[in-house]
Amino acid sequence: MNTNAKGTDGRSRAREMVLAAGRGLALAVVSLPSAVLCVCLCLVSMALIPIGVGAFTTPYVVKGVRAYADRRRALAERWGGVRIPSAYRPVPETANPFGRTSALLRDPATRRDLRWLPVDMTAGFLTALLPAVLVLYPLEGFALAAGLWRTMTAGPYGTYGPYWYGFVPVSDQATAFGAAALGAFILVAAHRYTGRAFQLHFRLTEAMLAPSRTELAQRVRVLTETRRDAVDTSAAELRRIERDLHDGAQARLVAMGMDLGTAEMLVDKNPEKAKELLAQARHSSAEALSELRDLVRGIHPPVLAERGLGDAVRALALRLPVTTEVSVDLGAGRADAPVESAAYFAVSELLTNAVKHSGADRIWVDLHHEAGRLRISVTDNGAGGAGGAAIGAGSGLAGVERRLGTFDGVLAVSSPAGGPTMVTMEIPCVLS
């Protein structure tokens, strides 16, 4: 039984050795030209930024680099068991190419990618190739012992001298057997250490691409602040609901109860007055029901729960006094209910702002999901002027930004004087 276990373990290591060598060779062959291409494109594109062309090309180049780095992260987890988190800051599609380029290049994760590319071309290439060398190099030693040494040391024009295999100078059959012995030693070492050698490549990739502790701590701090803002907002919302119930539906229901009590006492003595009180109570009940419906709609609109975000936004647009076009491309899936609710009320706030303050006569809303993010843009043809200062001034935009921050989302505003105004939101999410 023990012998069988050892045999099984040996075969498993042999399979691991061959697999690591094949994967390392494939990775080295593919990664070197890919990294060189990415470096060349980045250098050319960023060199063209001062003349304006690079502002349009760099975002696409950086997106390509990010996609390439993400594929390598996926390979590191699948082939090496090394999980490298992706910590890119989301950059909305704004109308200003220079702003997008600047935001992308300021992202610490992008700078890590750009530092990693030349390392991947050199040390990364060598560490990926190392497992294949450990497996294939011993075959040359065996071939020398089988007679290849004669070809390597002599030719039609005389003797070349000794052929060096590692540190063994091969010049005759005896030294060729020494090369075979060295090859056998390397093969034994490869059998034991090839998997660990392949891990070295992924550890190097992790060292270059993984976010730093400082960056992770800052990320946690930002998320903590947004969660605290969300809790404060929820508490304020609960107080508002309590106040609305107390001053609205509750007061009407109390008055309705009093009217019904009085009508009960007057039903025999003064039927006409009792009928009047009953009619008044029925009217109060209808108003209380309407107020409760409005309150529920403000908490979570029924159309949102039943039909999803796209139809809920279309319903919002139908109630606006301004012509509003809604484009939805969410497929057949839906985001989680909290994400849908946050997106719905964010769009509602933006539409309200556009109607009240922009002076626009046309609004466009676009909702689509791609690359694991829900992207929403609200554009109007109004007067513009809703810049970054408005976000920090306690306006509705500040509330929208806090609402999105709860889900690690972002908001960007492009609103030059004279318009148009475009507000873009991104929320990381998956569709079920």
C-alpha positions in Angstrom: 0.0 0.0 0.0 2.8 2.3 0.9 4.6 1.5 -2.4 1.4 2.3 -4.3 1.1 5.6 -2.6 4.7 6.5 -3.5 4.1 5.5 -7.1 0.9 7.6 -7.2 2.8 10.6 -5.7 5.6 10.2 -8.3 3.2 10.1 -11.2 1.4 13.1 -9.8 4.7 15.0 -9.6 5.6 14.0 -13.1 2.3 15.3 -14.5 2.8 18.5 -12.5 6.3 18.8 -13.9 5.2 18.4 -17.5 2.1 20.6 -17.1 4.2 23.4 -15.5 6.8 23.2 -18.3 4.2 23.3 -21.0 2.3 26.2 -19.4 5.5 28.1 -18.7 6.7 27.7 -22.3 3.3 28.9 -23.7 3.2 31.8 -21.3 6.8 32.9 -22.2 6.1 32.7 -25.9 2.8 34.6 -25.7 3.7 37.2 -23.0 6.9 38.5 -24.4 5.5 39.9 -27.7 2.3 41.0 -25.9 4.2 43.0 -23.2 6.5 44.5 -25.9 3.4 45.6 -27.9 1.8 47.1 -24.8 4.9 49.1 -23.9 5.4 50.4 -27.4 1.7 51.5 -27.6 1.9 53.2 -24.2 5.0 55.1 -25.0 3.8 56.3 -28.4 0.3 57.2 -27.1 1.6 59.1 -24.0 4.2 60.9 -26.1 1.3 62.3 -28.3 -0.6 63.7 -25.3 0.9 67.2 -25.5 -0.3 67.6 -29.1 -3.8 66.3 -28.2 -3.8 63.1 -30.2 -2.7 61.0 -27.1 -5.7 62.3 -25.1 -8.0 60.3 -27.4 -5.8 57.2 -27.9 -4.4 56.8 -24.3 -7.7 55.7 -22.7 -8.1 52.9 -25.2 -4.4 51.8 -24.8 -4.7 51.9 -21.0 -7.9 49.8 -21.2 -6.0 47.3 -23.3 -3.2 47.2 -20.8 -5.8 46.7 -18.0 -7.4 43.9 -19.9 -4.0 42.2 -20.5 -3.1 42.5 -16.8 -6.5 41.1 -15.7 -5.9 38.1 -18.0 -2.6 37.5 -16.3 -4.3 37.9 -12.9 -6.8 35.2 -13.9 -3.9 32.9 -15.1 -2.1 33.5 -11.8 -5.2 32.3 -9.9 -6.0 29.4 -12.2 -2.5 28.0 -12.8 -0.6 29.1 -9.7 -3.3 29.5 -7.1 -2.1 33.1 -6.5 -5.0 35.6 -6.2 -4.1 39.1 -7.3 -6.9 41.6 -6.6 -7.7 44.1 -9.3 -8.0 47.6 -7.7 -8.7 49.9 -10.6 -10.6 53.1 -9.9 -13.7 53.3 -12.1 -13.5 56.1 -14.6 -16.8 57.1 -16.1 -17.1 57.9 -19.8 -17.0 61.7 -19.6 -17.2 64.2 -22.5 -13.6 65.4 -21.8 -10.9 63.1 -23.2 -8.1 65.0 -21.3 -10.0 64.4 -18.0 -10.4 60.7 -18.7 -6.7 60.4 -19.7 -5.6 62.3 -16.6 -7.8 60.2 -14.3 -6.5 56.9 -15.8 -2.9 57.9 -15.5 -3.3 59.1 -11.9 -4.8 55.7 -10.9 -2.1 53.9 -8.8 -3.3 50.6 -10.3 -2.5 51.9 -13.8 0.9 53.0 -12.7 1.6 49.5 -11.3 0.6 48.0 -14.7 3.0 50.3 -16.5 5.8 49.4 -14.1 5.0 45.7 -14.4 5.2 45.5 -18.2 9.0 46.0 -18.5 9.5 43.6 -15.6 7.3 41.0 -17.3 9.3 41.4 -20.5 12.6 40.5 -18.7 12.4 38.8 -15.3 8.8 37.6 -16.0 9.9 36.0 -19.3 12.8 34.2 -17.7 10.8 32.9 -14.7 8.1 31.6 -17.0 10.6 29.9 -19.2 12.5 28.3 -16.2 10.2 25.3 -15.8 10.5 24.4 -19.5 14.3 24.7 -19.3 14.4 22.4 -16.2 12.5 19.7 -18.1 14.0 20.1 -21.6 17.6 20.8 -20.8 18.3 17.3 -19.4 17.2 15.8 -22.8 20.2 17.5 -24.4 22.5 15.8 -21.9 21.1 12.4 -22.8 21.4 13.2 -26.5 25.1 14.0 -26.1 25.7 10.7 -24.4 23.8 8.9 -27.2 26.4 10.3 -29.8 25.3 13.9 -30.4 28.7 15.0 -28.9 30.5 14.0 -32.1 28.4 16.4 -34.1 28.8 19.2 -31.6 32.6 18.9 -31.3 33.7 18.1 -34.9 32.7 19.2 -38.4 33.7 19.0 -42.0 36.4 21.7 -41.4 38.1 20.2 -38.3 37.5 20.0 -34.6 35.5 22.7 -32.8 36.8 22.0 -29.4 34.8 20.9 -26.3 31.1 21.6 -26.2 30.0 22.9 -22.9 27.0 21.4 -21.3 26.4 23.3 -18.2 29.8 23.2 -16.5 30.8 19.9 -18.2 33.2 20.2 -21.2 32.1 17.5 -23.6 34.9 16.3 -25.9 34.6 12.4 -25.9 32.3 9.6 -24.9 33.4 9.7 -21.2 32.6 13.4 -20.8 29.4 12.8 -22.7 28.3 10.4 -20.0 29.2 13.1 -17.5 26.8 15.4 -19.3 24.1 12.7 -19.1 24.8 12.4 -15.4 24.3 16.1 -15.0 21.1 16.0 -17.1 19.8 13.2 -14.9 20.5 15.3 -11.8 18.7 18.3 -13.3 15.8 16.1 -14.2 15.5 14.8 -10.7 15.6 18.4 -9.4 13.0 19.3 -12.0 10.7 16.5 -10.9 10.7 17.9 -7.4 10.9 21.7 -7.9 9.4 22.6 -11.3 6.0 23.4 -9.8 7.7 25.8 -7.3 9.8 27.3 -10.0 6.6 28.1 -11.9 5.1 29.7 -8.8 8.1 32.1 -8.8 6.7 33.7 -11.9 3.3 34.3 -10.4 4.8 35.6 -7.1 6.8 38.1 -9.2 3.6 39.1 -10.9 1.8 39.5 -7.6 4.6 41.6 -6.2 4.3 44.0 -9.1 0.5 44.1 -9.5 -1.0 43.7 -6.0 -2.2 46.9 -4.4 -0.1 48.2 -1.5 -1.2 48.2 2.1 -1.5 51.9 2.1 -3.8 51.9 -0.9 -5.9 49.1 0.6 -6.1 51.1 3.9 -7.2 54.2 2.0 -9.8 52.1 0.1 -11.2 50.8 3.4 -11.3 54.3 4.8 -13.3 55.6 1.9 -15.7 52.6 2.0 -16.1 53.1 5.7 -17.0 56.8 5.2 -19.5 56.0 2.5 -21.1 53.3 4.7 -21.4 55.7 7.5 -23.0 58.3 5.2 -25.4 55.6 4.1 -26.4 54.8 7.7 -26.9 58.5 8.4 -29.0 58.8 5.3 -31.1 55.8 6.2 -31.7 57.2 9.7 -32.8 60.5 8.2 -35.1 58.7 5.8 -36.7 56.7 8.7 -37.3 60.0 10.6 -38.9 61.5 7.4 -41.1 58.5 7.0 -42.1 58.6 10.7 -42.9 62.4 10.4 -44.9 61.9 7.2 -46.9 59.1 8.8 -47.5 61.1 11.9 -48.5 64.3 10.2 -50.3 62.7 7.2 -52.0 59.3 7.2 -52.0 58.9 10.9 -53.7 62.2 11.5 -56.3 61.4 8.8 -57.0 58.0 10.3 -57.5 59.5 13.8 -59.9 62.1 12.4 -61.7 59.4 10.4 -62.1 57.4 13.6 -63.6 60.3 15.5 -66.0 61.0 12.6 -67.1 57.4 12.6 -67.7 57.5 16.4 -69.7 60.7 16.1 -71.7 59.2 13.2 -72.4 56.1 15.3 -74.0 58.3 18.0 -76.0 60.4 15.6 -77.3 57.6 13.3 -80.6 57.5 15.2 -81.0 61.1 16.3 -79.7 62.9 13.2 -79.4 60.5 10.2 -78.6 63.3 7.8 -75.6 64.5 9.9 -74.5 60.9 10.3 -74.5 60.4 6.5 -72.4 63.6 6.1 -69.9 62.4 8.7 -69.7 59.0 6.9 -69.1 60.7 3.6 -66.3 62.8 5.2 -64.8 59.6 6.7 -64.8 57.9 3.3 -63.1 60.9 1.8 -60.5 60.9 4.6 -59.8 57.2 4.1 -59.3 57.8 0.4 -56.8 60.6 1.1 -55.0 58.5 3.7 -54.7 55.6 1.3 -53.3 58.0 -1.4 -50.7 59.4 1.0 -49.7 55.8 2.1 -49.2 54.9 -1.6 -47.1 57.9 -2.2 -45.0 57.1 0.9 -44.5 53.5 -0.2 -43.6 54.7 -3.7 -41.0 56.9 -2.2 -39.5 54.0 -0.3 -39.4 51.5 -3.1 -41.6 52.0 -6.1 -43.7 49.0 -7.0 -42.8 49.3 -10.7 -39.1 48.9 -9.7 -39.8 45.8 -7.8 -42.1 44.2 -10.4 -40.6 45.4 -13.7 -37.0 46.3 -13.0 -34.8 49.4 -13.3 -35.4 50.0 -17.1 -39.2 50.1 -16.9 -39.0 52.1 -13.6 -36.9 54.8 -15.2 -39.2 54.8 -18.3 -42.1 55.4 -15.8 -40.2 58.3 -14.3 -39.6 59.8 -17.8 -43.4 59.6 -18.6 -44.2 61.8 -15.6 -41.8 64.6 -16.6 -43.0 67.8 -18.3 -39.9 67.7 -20.5 -39.5 65.3 -23.5 -37.3 62.5 -22.2 -35.8 59.6 -24.2 -34.7 56.5 -22.3 -32.4 53.9 -23.8 -31.9 50.6 -21.9 -29.5 47.8 -22.6 -29.5 45.5 -19.6 -30.2 42.2 -21.3 -32.5 39.8 -19.5 -30.7 40.2 -16.1 -31.3 42.4 -13.1 -29.0 43.9 -10.5 -29.5 43.3 -6.8 -32.4 45.1 -5.3 -30.3 47.6 -3.3 -28.3 48.5 -6.4 -31.5 49.0 -8.4 -33.0 51.2 -5.7 -29.9 53.4 -5.5 -29.7 53.8 -9.2 -33.4 54.5 -9.5 -33.4 57.3 -6.9 -30.1 58.7 -8.3 -31.7 59.0 -11.8 -34.8 60.5 -10.2 -32.7 63.1 -8.5 -30.8 64.0 -11.7 -34.0 64.2 -13.7 -35.6 66.5 -11.1 -32.5 68.7 -11.1 -32.5 68.9 -14.9 -36.2 69.9 -15.0 -35.9 72.5 -12.2 -32.5 74.1 -12.9 -31.2 73.4 -16.5 -33.9 75.1 -18.6 -33.7 72.1 -21.0 -36.4 71.1 -23.3 -35.0 67.6 -24.0 -33.3 65.0 -21.8 -31.7 61.7 -22.7 -31.2 58.8 -20.3 -28.9 55.8 -21.2 -28.7 52.7 -19.0 -26.4 49.8 -20.0 -24.3 47.1 -18.3 -20.8 46.1 -19.5 -17.6 44.8 -17.9 -19.3 44.2 -14.6 -20.5 47.8 -14.2 -23.9 49.4 -14.5 -23.4 52.7 -16.4 -26.0 55.4 -16.4 -25.8 58.8 -18.1 -28.3 61.6 -17.9 -27.8 64.3 -20.6 -29.8 67.5 -21.1 -29.6 70.4 -23.6 -29.9 73.1 -21.0 -27.8 76.0 -20.0 -25.0 73.9 -18.3 -22.8 75.2 -15.5 -23.3 72.3 -13.0 -19.6 71.7 -12.3 -17.6 70.2 -9.5 -18.3 73.0 -7.1 -22.0 72.1 -7.2 -21.3 68.6 -6.0 -19.5 69.8 -2.9 -22.1 72.4 -2.0 -24.6 70.2 -0.4 -26.7 70.0 -3.5 -28.6 67.0 -4.9 -25.5 65.9 -6.7 -23.7 65.5 -3.4 -26.5 63.3 -2.2 -26.3 61.2 -5.4 -22.5 60.8 -5.0 -23.0 59.6 -1.4 -25.7 57.2 -2.5 -23.4 55.7 -5.1 -20.4 55.6 -2.8 -22.3 53.1 -0.6 -21.8 50.6 -3.5 -18.3 51.8 -4.5 -19.8 53.7 -7.4 -18.7 57.0 -8.9 -20.3 60.1 -10.4 -18.8 62.4 -13.0 -20.2 65.7 -14.3 -19.5 67.4 -17.6 -21.4 70.7 -17.8 -19.6 73.5 -19.7 -21.3 76.9 -19.7 -24.0 76.9 -22.4 -24.5 73.2 -22.1 -25.0 70.4 -22.6 -24.9 68.8 -19.2 -23.9 65.1 -19.0 -23.9 63.3 -15.6 -22.4 59.8 -15.7 -22.7 57.2 -13.0 -21.0 53.8 -12.6 -21.9 51.1 -10.1 -19.9 47.8 -9.9 -22.5 45.0 -10.0 -23.4 41.8 -11.7 -26.8 41.0 -13.3 -28.6 37.9 -12.1 
